[in-house]
Every structure is written in structure tokens, then in C-alpha cells.
């Protein structure tokens, strides 16, 4: 991992450049690393399930934000954006339903 010093072009930048390198900011310092190879990663069943749930939550939140009527009436939670409120609400509701299902199975 190379640390960037005195380079005003990439200093403080973050993100990737194609699939070659990634600029990262760690503790206020800019680093350049090679693009990560995740092709050999084996995800667990729980990780795959959570990715699917989160994709559904993101779709739900996007639908709220893209519909002006739903967006204007959706309740906000402090300074969070409507998108993040909807995402949080979906995940909270999912956890509640899952807990109910587990308690029903235990009976």
C-alpha cells in the first residue's frame, strides 16, 4: 500500500480508477492500493440471505424517494434522509417479523 505525499492531484481523493487501483483515505492520509480481487470469496448462507434482504430494502427505499407523494408524507427520523429512514424502517420491520416467526416456531 503506497502512501501519497505532496501530490495535489490525488491527495484527499478516494475511489477507484478503473479496475487497476483504489484511492483510500485512512486516518486522514491518502493511500493507493491495488484493486481487490474478490473472485475467490465464498459467502456464507447468512451473508447471501442478508444481501438479498438489503437489496429488497434498497429497492423499497428507492421507490419511496422516487414517488413525490410518498416522499412528502414519509416520516423523518431526525436529520436522516428519507432514503435512510425508509431503509432503516424496512430492516427494523424485517427483524420484527423474523423474531415473530422464530417465537411462533418455538411454541
Secondary structure by P-SEA (a helix, b strand, c coil): ccccccccccccccccccccbbbbbcccbbbbbcccccccccccaaaaaaaaaaaaaaaaaaaaaacaaaaaaccccccccaaaaaaaaaaaaaaaaaaaaaaaaac
